[in-house]
Amino acid sequence: MNHRITLIPGDGIGQEVIPAAEQALRALGLPLEFQHADAGFEAFERTGDALPPETLALCAASDAVLFGATSSPMTKVEGYRSPILTLRTHFDLYANLRPAKTERFDLLIVRENTEGLYSRRERVEDGGATAIAERVITARASTRIVRAACQAARQRRRKLTIVHKANVLKETCGLFRRVAFELAAEFPDLETEEMLVDTAAMRLVQNPERFDVIVTTNLFGDILSDLAAGLAGGLGLAPSANLGDGRPAVFEPVHGSAPDIAGQGAADPRAAILSAAMLLDWLGYAEGERLRQAAYAVPHAGRTDATTAAVIQRCQEAR
């Protein structure tokens, strides 16, 4: 059975690292069909749509999507919506999985992906002098993200850390904490603990090997996963998966578009290749682990093409 993969390079170095990941996937000789699609801020400037309808249709007809990066503006641009946030919402990709691994530690951050402070419910009051964002936490979303984390922990070292700030955010984090412990009770084989988000950040820096699976809300997960990436060698080694209950799933490096080095051929492709390895895992291909080991074993050579070639060679030698 062939699997259809939609490749969306997006902006900046996404145009370099997604072709590198495609090259690595093709070298494995698997029954994968590739199709290419357009999205991102550059697409918005050309067409007025950051995620064109034809791109969304291609994604809907795919088994998985490999997404590069977008150059989201820092200020509001009328009509612009982040394509990756739109993909997550449209396909209800509620679980964001971000692994971080070195010889010293191996952890996974499971981040709720559809609500929290990323619900895009903001407003301005007092003639522009006050800006308000609403943090949305629901029992439904909390239940399913904690279940996903528990299931992931069962496949790993069976330790779950529930991260929140319920001592201050008593309603929103309080709801998340209550639901998390209720759901975790259905997994008595797991060792479950809780931790305030600020404490979790400190302990990640001091002792990352104490963690196995961390589950938390959207913004907290975004921040902690970048911290963990820094501990693991930087965003050039930071892959992620956006998963729901069906298809497609969306996989992406988390390094962003890096406009300062875009077009120079110097981008590290390993985060994109590691994201491709997660894609293969999700589709059930054993080659995902071989590709992952090769990406971790090869240092960045300073050139995208050289690093890609070295990863492919290492992967082929491991057969």
N, C-alpha and C positions, 0 to 999 in steps of 0.2 A: 504494500500500500504506500503510495506516495503522499508526502505531506507538503502542503502549500505554505510557503513562508513569504510574507510581505516585508520588504526592506524599505525603511524610511530614513534616509540619511539626515534630513533636516538641515540645520544651519551649522556654520563654522566647521569645527573638526569632525562633526558628524559625517560630513562629506568625505572624510578620509578614513575614519575608523570603521564605518559600516561596510564599505567595500573590502576592507581588510578582514573583517569577520566573515563576510561572504566567501572570500577566498579560502579561509580556513575551513569553513563548512564544506565547500565544494571538494576540497582535497580529501575529505573523509570518504567520498564515494557513496554517500547515503541516498536513499530515494527521496530527495527533497526537490521541490519545484520552487523557483524563486521568481518573484515579481517585484517591480520597483514602483514606488509611489512618492508623491511630493507632499510635504507639510513643513510648517515652521514660519518664522517671521519673514523670511525672504519670500516664501510663497504668499504670505499675506500682502506684502508690499506689491507683488506682481499681480495678484488676482483678487485681493480683497478678502481672502478666506485662508486662515492659517491651517485649516484641515478641510481641503476641498471634498465635495460629496463623492467624487470618484475614488479618492483615497479611502474614505470611510467604507465605501462599497467593497473595495479590494480587501480591506482588513476583515470585513464581515464574512467574506468568502474564504478566509484563510484559517489555517490551524494555529498559526502563531505569527507575531509581528516582532521584528527586530528594529528598534527605534534608536536614532542617533542622538541628536541634541537640538534644542531650540534656543534662539537668542531672544528671550522674552524681555520686553522693555521694562524699565524700572518705574516708569510713570504710566498712567492710564492712556491707552490709545483706543479711540472709539472703534468698536467693531472687532477688536482683537481678543481672542480667547486662546489660552494655552492649548496647543493640540494634544499634549500628553495628558493634561487634566481632562480634556474633553474625551479622549479615548478611555480613560479610567471610568469616567461617569457613564459614557454611552454603553460600554460593555460590562458595567458593574464589576470592575476589577478591584475588589475591596481589600485584597491582601497584597501588601508590598513586602517582598522578602529581600533583605539585604545582608548577604554573608560578609564576614571579614575574617581573614585567615592568615596566620603566619606560622612559623615553627613553634612559637610560644603559645598561641591561642587559636581557637576556632569557634566563632560565635555567629549567631544568626539573629538579626533584628527583624521582627515581624510587626509591621506598621499598618495601622488602619488607614485606608487609602481613599475614603470617599466623603469624610465629613470633618469634624473638628473645626479648627480655624481656617481650613482650606475649603469650607463650604461656600465661599464667595458671597457671603451675606454681610456686606459692609454698607455703611451709609455715612453721610456727612451732615452735621447739624451746626447750629450757631453761625450760620453764614460761612461755613468752612473752617471755623475755629476748633471744631471738635469732630474727630473721626471715630466711628464705632464699628467694631467687628463682632459678630455673633459667633460663639463657639457652640457647635451643634454636636451633641453626643447622644446616641440612641441606644436602647437596649438591644435592638436587632443587630446593628453594626458591631456593637461590642461583643455580642455573643458569637457572631461568626468569625471575627478576627481572633478571638481567644481560642475558639475551637481549632482554627487553622494552626495557631501556634502550638497548641497541645499535640496535634497530630504530627507537626514537625519535630517537636521534642521527643516523641516516641521513636522517631527514626534516628535520633542522635543520642545524647547522653542522658536524656530523661530529666533535665532540670529546666524549670520555667521561672523566669523573673517577671513579675507584673509591675510595670513602671507607671507611676501616676503622680499627681500633686494634690491628693484629696485633702491634705491638711489645710489648703488654702482654697482650692476650687471644689468646694464641698458638694455642689450639685452635679457639675459635669464630670469631674474626676471621681466624685463619690459614686455616681452611677456606674462608671466604667469599672471601678474597683469592685463594687458589689457583684456586678454581673460576671466579672472575671473569676472571682473566687467561687461563685456558684457553678460556673461552667467547669472550672478546673477540678472541682470535686468529683466530676464524672470520670476523671483520669487519676485514680488513686495510685497508679504506678509511677506517677511523676512526683519529683521533689519540687514543691512550689513555694516561692517566697515573694515578698513585695518590697518595693524600694521607691522612695521619692526620686523624682527625675534629677534633681540637683545632686543627690547622693549617688545616683547611678552614673552620672557624668564623671564625678570624682573617682569612683571605684573602677570605672572603665580605664581611666588613665593610670591608676595605681596598680590594678590587678585584673587585667582583662581576662585572664585565664579562668577566673572564678565563674564566668558566665557561659551559658550554653545557648538558650533561646530567651530573648527579651521580647515581650509583647507590650505595645504601648499605643497611644493615640497618634494622630497624624503628624502634628507639628513636632511633638517630642521625638517621634521616630525619625523624622527627617533630620533633626539636629544630631541625635545620638548616632545615627548611622554614618553621618559625615565625620563625626569624632572617631568612630571605630575605623573608618577608612583611613583617617590620618595615622592611626596607630599601626595599620596594616601596610603602610607604604604610600598612601596618598590616593587621590581619586582615580589615578590611572590604573588602579587595581580594584575598582569598586563596581561590581555588576549589580543588577537587580532584576526582579521579576514582579510583574503585576498580574495577579491571578484572580479569577472569579470561579464560578461553578460550571462554566462551559468554555467555549472557544469563541474567539481567539484569546490567547494570553499575550501579553506584551512584555518584551524584555528590553532592557536599556542600560547602557553605562550611565552613571550618575554624575559624570564630570562636567556636564554642560558644554556649551559651544566653544569656549576658550578662544574668543576672537583675537586675542593677542598673539596666538601662534597659528591661527587658521591659515591654510594655504601654504604653509612652509614645509609640509611633509614631515614634521617633527613630532606629531601627536603620538602618544602611547596608545596602541590599539588593544592592549591586553584587557581593559575593562569591557570593551565591546566583545572581544573573543570569549571572555569569561561569561558574559551575558548569553552568548551563543551556546556555551556549554550548558548553562541553566536551561536554555530552550530545548536542547537535546535531552536533558534529564526529564523534562516535563513531557516530551513526546515519547519517552521510553527507550531511547537509544543509549546503549552502554558506552558508546564513544564519547558521551559527554564528559565522563570522568577522565578519559585519556586526554581530551582537549584541555580540560581544566588543569591537570597536572603539568602539561606542557607549558601552558601560559604562566603558571606560577614558577616554573623552573627556569624560564628564560628571562634575563634582564632586558630592560628597554635599551635598545642600541642607539637611541637618539634619532632614528629615522623610522617612520611608520612602516615603510616597505621592508626594511632590514629586520625589524622585530617580528613582523608577520611571517617572513620567510623562515626565521629561526624557530618560531613556534610550530609552524607546519612541519619543518624537518624533525624537530623533537617529537612531535606527535606521531609521525610516520615511523620513526625509529623505535617507538614504544609498542608497535603492533606485535 
